Amino acid sequence: MSVMNVRRRLISGSAFAAATALGLGALTGCSGGASATGNTDKLDVVASFYPMAFLANEIGGSHVHVTTLTTPGQEPHDLEISPQQIAGLQDSDAVLYLKGLQPSVDKAVAESPVKTKIDAATLTTLEEHGTEVGGHAAEHAEGGHDEEESGKDPHIWLDPVRYAQVAQGVGRAFEKADPKHKAAYAKNTDALVKRLDELNTQYKDGLAHTRSKVFITTHAAFGYLAERYGLTEEAISGLDPESEPSAARVKDLQKLAKADGVTTVFYETLVSDKTARTIAGDGRLKTDVLDPLEGITKKSRGQDYFAVQEANLKALQKALGAK
């Protein structure tokens, strides 16, 4: 079941039919400057958005050809998959996606005959998260806490431990789909998991002793990360980054910021920072970027997953008063 707002339309059957009619030979890459979606001499993988593409490239190495459905700078929750991209799925060897994050991708994958369908959501555990995750901050709110837009939280890649579990599953899927290069996929998977284990240690050590454990962010993308490292994420909106917070929610955030010594309101680069800056201004708080890593752009504090995650750690340490 998708956790995204019902305003997001699913791809229609007529669009799928239109994609077939376009023919597969003239397709071009979806993003990243790739030359073609499929029919290469490698394992042709279509990835739904950046965290999936990163896994595919790191694990596949020189043996895969990866194209991405979500272009850099595009908010992945809003993706409306095109007929050309739907046709590209038919011409690929594998698709790597996260069911529940992008409804139009879920629909297209379900209707596609691609042999290897890898749903990252099945490779680890998902939990139901609302605007608050992992702590006691709700006790400051009057009349209970607003669990607006709760549901299965898809943001598993921001937890290095869950992301490592997904990486292991992707590695196994690549080995099965392309047994000729099984040894290379296994080696690359092990190397990636080791780096993710090291990142987990960095976060665990770096956030073990902080003055505060509560942080405020634009939307509820960091729930798994908060739970992993003993923090409380308080999101201005729920799992949908475009949903508007209620007046009561804004009032609650202002109260808990004062009660829990919150210094910073975090925003992200792919959605408007207007609400975050308004709340920060009203409470005389600072603002900073906490990147949900849904895509890499020129505004990103790093050019890959690990660099941005390390920047996120530094931002959290500064905001929470790491000792």
N, C-alpha and C positions, 0 to 999 in steps of 0.2 A: 504494500500500500504506500502510495506516495505521500510524503509529508508536505509537499509544496502546495501553495495556494491554488485553489480551483480555478483561478483566473487563467492559469497557464493551459493553453489548448494542446490537446494531443494531436499528433499527425493523423490526417484522415486517410481512409482507404484509397480515395481518389488520387491523393498525392503519391501514394505508394505505386499505384498503377501508372501514373505519369512518369515516375522515375524509371520504371521498367521500359517505358516507351522511348526514353531518351537514348537508350543504348549504352553499353558499358564501355565501349572503346574510347570514347571521347572524354572520359572523366579526368579531372585534374585533382591534385592533392587538396585536402580540406584546409590544411594550415601548415605553417612551418616551412613553406617553400618546397614541400615534397612534390615530385614530378607526377606521380600517379597513385591512385588509391590501391590498385591491385595489379595482378599479372606481372609481377617482378619475379626474379629468380630467388627471392628470399621469402621468409614467412611474412606475409602481408597482414599487418595488424591495424585495425581501426580502433583508436582509443577515444573515449567519450570526452575527456577533458584532461587538463594538465597532470594531476596526480596519477592518472592511469597511464598517460603517455610516458611519464617519467619512469614508472615501473617497467613498461614495455621496452623502452630504450636501454635502461640499465641492465635488465635481465637478458634481453635479446642480443644486445651488442650488434656486431656486424652481420648477424644472421637474420635480422628482422628489418622490415621496412614499415615504419610507423607513420600513420597520418592521424590527425586529431580533428574531431568534429567541432570543438569549441576554439575559436580563434583567440589569440592573445588579446587581452583587454576586454573580452566579452564576458559578461556575468553568466556563468554556466547555468544557473537556475532558470534563466530566461531563454535558453536556446530553443529555437524552433528549427528543427532539422529540415534541410532542403531536399527536394527531389533528387538532386545530384548526389547528395550524401547518402540518401537511402539506397540509391542504386549502387553506390560504392561499397556498401555492406555486402551486397550480393557478390561482388568481385573480390572480396577479401578472404583470407584464410581463417582469420580469428577476429573477434571483437572483444575488447576489454572495457567494461563499463561498471557503473555503480547504480544498481536499481534503486529507485526512489528519489534520486537527485534530479534527474532530467526526464520528465514524463515523455517527451517526444522521442527521446532516444530509446526508452523502454519499449515504446510502441513499435518503433522501427526494428529493433532487435528481435522482438517477438515474431514479427512477420517476415524476417529475413531468413533465407535458407543457409546462411553461413554455418559451417560445420562446428567450429569451436566458439562457443559463447561463454565468456568468463565474467561472471557477476561477482565483483569484489565483495558485495554485501554478504555473500554466502561463505566467504573465506575467513570471517572473523565474527564477533558478536556485535549486534546493534542493540542500543537501549533507547527507551523513550525519554526524551528531554524536553523541557519547556524553557521558559526564560531564565530560570535559575537552575544551576547544576552544581551539586557537590558541596553543600555547606549549610550554614545556619542563618544566612542573611535574611531569609524570608520572615524571621521573627520580628524584624523591625517594621514590617508592613502592617498597616491597619486593616483589620478584617480579613486576614489571610493573604496568601500570595497569588498573584495573577499567573496562572499556568497557561497563558495564551499560546495557542498554536503548538501544543505539545504533540509528539509523535515520534516515530523512529528517526533517530538522528543519523544522517548519512556521513557526517564529517569525521570518518574514522582515520583518515590519513594524517590528521593533526596529532594523533597519539602514535609515537614511534613504535610502540609495542604492537598495537593493532595493525599498523601499516606493515610491519615486518611479517605478521601472520598472512596478510594479503599477498605480500611479495613471495612467500613460500608457496602459496597456492597458485600464483601466476606462473612461477617457475615449473611446477609440476604440470600445469596445463600446456606450457610451451614444449616441454619434453615429450608429452604425449602427441601433440600436434606435429612435431618435427623431430622425431627420434634420431635422425641423422646427426643432429647437433646437441643431443641430450647432455653430454659431458660439459659443453660450454655453458648451457643454460644453468646447470647445477652449480658450476663454479661461480658464475655471475650472481646467482641468487645468494649463495653463501656469503659472497663479498658484500652484497647490499645489506643483508640481514646483520652482518657484523657492524657495518657503519651505523645502522639504525639502533643497534644495541648500545653503541658508544654514544649516540645522540641521547638515548634514554638516560644513560648515566649522567651526561652533562646536565640534563634538565633536573634529574633527581637531586644531584648534588647542588646545583645552582639555585634551586628553589626550596631547599630543606630548611633554611633559617631566614625568614623574612618578617619584617615588622607587621605586615598585613597579609591576609590570605584571600582577600576579596578583590576582584577586578571587574570593571564595567566595560562592555564591548558592544559594538553596533548590533550584531545579531548572533544567535546562539550557535556559533561554529566551534567553540572551544570547550565544550562540555566534557568530551573524553579526555582532553589534555588536563582540564581542571581536576577531574576525578583521579587521574593517574598520579598527580603530584600534590594532592592534598589542598587544592585551592577551591574557591567558589567563583564560578562565572555568573555574573549578572548581566543579562543581555537586554538592551533597550527594546528590541523586538524579538520575535521568536525565531524559529528555524528558517523562515522566509525573510531574506534581507530587505525586501521591499515593503514589508508590513509596517504600519504606523503604530507607535505605542499609544496607549490610552493616557489620558491626563492623570489617572490614578497611578499608572505605572511610572510615569515621570516623577510624580510626587514620592513614590516609594523609593526610587533610585536616589533622589536627593537626600532622603532620610538615612538610608543605609550608607551612603557615601560618608556622611558625617559620623555615623555611629561606628563604622568600621575603619575609619581613617583612610578612605580611598583618596588617592591623589590625582588619578589620571582616568580619563575616559578614552578608550581606544576606538578608533575607526579603521576602516579598510579602504583600499585604493579603488576597488571596482564599483562601489556604490557611494551615494552622496554622504558627506560627513556633516550635513547641516544639523541634524538632530543631535548628534554627538557633541558638536561645538556649542549648541544652545544649552544643553544640560551642563556641560563643563563650565560655560560662562556664568550660568545662574548659581552654580555651586562654587565658583572661583577655583575650579580644578584645571589641571593641565590636559592637553590632548596629545595623543601619540598614535602611531600605526601599529596594529597587531594584524598581521597578514594571514588570512585564512587559506592562502596558497591555492586558490582556485584557478590561477593563471599567472604567468610571469610577464611583466611589462617593463617599460623603462622606469616606472615608478617603484618597482619592486626593490627591496633592500637585499639584493642578491640575484644571481642568475640561475639558480637551481634550488631544488627542495631543501638541501642541507644548509645552504647559505641563508636562505630566508628563515628557516627554523632557528638557526643560531641568532639571527637578528631579533626574532620574536622573543627568544630567551633573554637577551639583553634588555629588551624593552620591558618585559615582565619584572626582571630583577630590579630595574630602576624604579618602576612604578610601585612595587611592593616593598621596597626598602630591604633588599637582600643584604645580609650581614656577612 
